[in-house]
Each structure stands twice: as structure tokens, then as C-alpha cells.
Amino acid sequence: MSRTRNRALVVGLPLGAVLIAFILIRMRPEPPRSPPPERVPAVELAAVGAGSGPLPVFGNGTVRPRAEVELASQVGGRVSWVSPTLVSGAPVRAGEVLLRIEESDFVNAVAQARAQVAQDSVAVLEAEEEARIAGEEYAQFRARQGGTAGAPSPLVLREPQLQAARAALARSTAQLSDAELALERTRVRAPFDGMVRSESVDVGSFVASGQSVAVVFSTDVVEVVVPLSDADAAVIPGLWGLRTGSGDGAVEAEVVVEFGAGRFAWAGWVDRAETALDEQSRTIDIVVRVANPFRPGRSIGGGSADADAPPLLVGQYAEVRIAGRDGDYRVVPRRALQPGDEVWAVADSTVRVVPVRVLQQAGDSVFVTGEFAPGEGVVVSGVSLATDGMKVRPSNPGW
């Protein structure tokens, strides 16, 4: 009996477990069903801008003066007076006396030279009179000889003595001019309207001839040297035919600087292109000039154009916008430009590959020409490869 029950348990337990497992499997709930994930990639689109007129060429550079000179004394001596305007940052006018060197020695030299001129002038008068008398005496002698006397020698007529007296007068006159010039040079003057960058002299100091006493730069015109690639320089019309310094018919430019929270602009022009490539960067230096740079700049965003507008300061870092060749163009984000100079345009969720010609790249924008349809956007992110007819879906609102 016991043996039969054990056999029943050995056989029944596995069968029961199998039966229970079968019942549980049949009674399990069905898993939720969901549609397969969408395979159309999401992309970010950007608008295509349209433009016409001069194609802008952008660059950067540092403002420098048109002319900057070191003022040096042409004579040596002790400084007796210094102008109140001879301080760094002060404006000066052309011809203004900036300092004077003690002139007593030079005044005495002028007086001595004038005395010598007066003395030599008397000597010339005496020599002329003696030559006249010698000529008359020889004429009387020849008359007494019945015209048989020969031609007189220059010494008889005292011509060498007269020439020597006149040469001495010319020498002393030149010495007087030198003395007067040296006296004038005791006054160091500003060579042009400008501003003092630095000065290194004061009353009582001794300066030698040729010693620098100040640095002055002009304020009528400043220059901004803008390094450009040959592709960018080629967009500037008539670059190699510009007449340096004239500004007549030159290519327009705009110089922009930041001051505080504002941005200010000055109108300028392209003056010239330097005809040597930079050996390090392989760029062409374009020189942009701005006239009257110390007038207040025009506000183009933040700040006031009246009270708070600054001048265009020498040494300031500036952005430059040059008016290039005229034409029609499109503006797309730099991220939209793909290798091989192509752009992926999207309309109605369909990609169209548009070949473009790059005219100019500036900041985050690229100026191109190409066949774009109205209302198309361009892909800036989301896919790394696209083909004509490929389906996409815009991820940013508004598309």
C-alpha cells in the first residue's frame, strides 16, 4: 500500500507541475501591442535669406594713425619751457610750439653773425671803391701813353680783392642764416594737427640734438589694416586700381567697434591693398581709412549717439564691413553648407540637394548663389547624409 502510494506521488507530482505550468501559460495576459517606430529622421531647419546689392566682405583689424612721428630737438640745450598741451592724450595743432630750449647762446650767435655780415658788407664797399679807383687810374695812365699800354692784369684792377670781399660777405651771410635757423629750432613745433601719444621731457632737463622728446600722431585720418584671403579680396571691385589717399570713387567701408554695452560705426573707404602677401597667414592686407575719426560714432545698437558715443580710438580692435561687388545672393547658416559646396533644401518634408557657389563666409552666415524655391528651408542638423527625395520631418516649430 505504502509502496503504491509512493509510486503514485513520483508519477503524479511531475505531471501536476506540468499541468499547472500549462494552465498558467494559457492564462497569461497578452502583451500590449504598439506600432513600429517611425523611420523618418527628424532634422532642424533654418530659413534661407535673400539679398541683393553690394556683397559684404567682413574682416577685423586694429586702428592705427595715418602718420605717427617722434619729435626730436634739432639743437641741444636746457629746456626752458614746456607747453601745457605736451601731455599724453592732449590734442595739438600744426605749428604749435610744444617746448622751448634756452636760447641765450643762440641769440648771441645771431648777434655775432650779424656783426660779421655788417663788417664784411663794409669790406665789400671798400673793395668796390678801390676797384673803381684802380680802373680810373689805369684809364688815365693809358691815355698818357697814347693808347699803347697793354691790357691791365686783374690784380691791377683789384678784381681778386673784390671777389674775396664778396665771398667773405656770402660766407658770413650764410653763417647768419645758420644762426637764425638754430635760434628758430630752439622751438619744437607740432608738425600737424594731432594728439600726443607720449612725452619724455620737462622744464630743466637737458636734451641733445636728435634726442626724442615726444611721440605725436595725426588725427585727420586713421587706418584699419584688414587681412583678407585672396577669395575675399577678389570680391572687392577695382581693388588694384584704387588711387591711394584720394578717397574719390573708392569702395565704401564701415568700421564698427564696441564701447561698453553699445556698438558704434564710422563710414570709411578702401584706400589700397598692400602688394605683398603675409608670409605667415598668406593673406592680403587691405587698408581701410576713416576721415575725422575723433567725431562721435553712429550708434548701431545700445548706447547713445549723442552724449555717450566715443571717438574711434587708436589701437582699438574693430570690425570692418566692405561693400563688395553688386549682385543677387542667398544667405544660409554656416552649418547648412555641406562638403562639396551643396545645401540640403527641404520642402514638404522632402530633401532636395542644391549645389551652390560660395561667395563669402562671415561669422555664422554664408553668402551663396544657387537655385532655391520660395519657402524652402535648409537642413542644419539631424542627419549626416541626405539624398534627393529623402523624407525628413522638421524638429523645430514653424516648419
Secondary structure, 3 states (H helix, E strand, C coil): CHHHHHHHHHHHHHHHHHHHHHHHHHHCCCCCCCCCCCCCCEEEEEECEEEEEEEEEEEEEEEEECCEEEEECCCCEEEEEECCCCCCCCEECCCCEEEEECCHHHHHHHHHHHHHHHHHHHHHHHHHHHHHHHHHHHHHHHHHCCCCCCCCCCCCCCHHHHHHHHHHHHHHHHHHHHHHHHHHCCEEECCCCEEEEEECCCCCCEECCCCEEEEEEECCEEEEEEEECHHHHCCCCCHHHCCCCCCCCCCEEEEEEEECCEEEEEEEEEEEECCCCCCCCCCEEEEEEEECCCCCCEECCCCCCCCCCCCCCCCCEEEEEEEEEEEEEEEEEHHHEECCCEEEEEECCEEEEEECEEEEEECCEEEEECCCCCCCEEEEECCCCCCCCCECEECCCCC
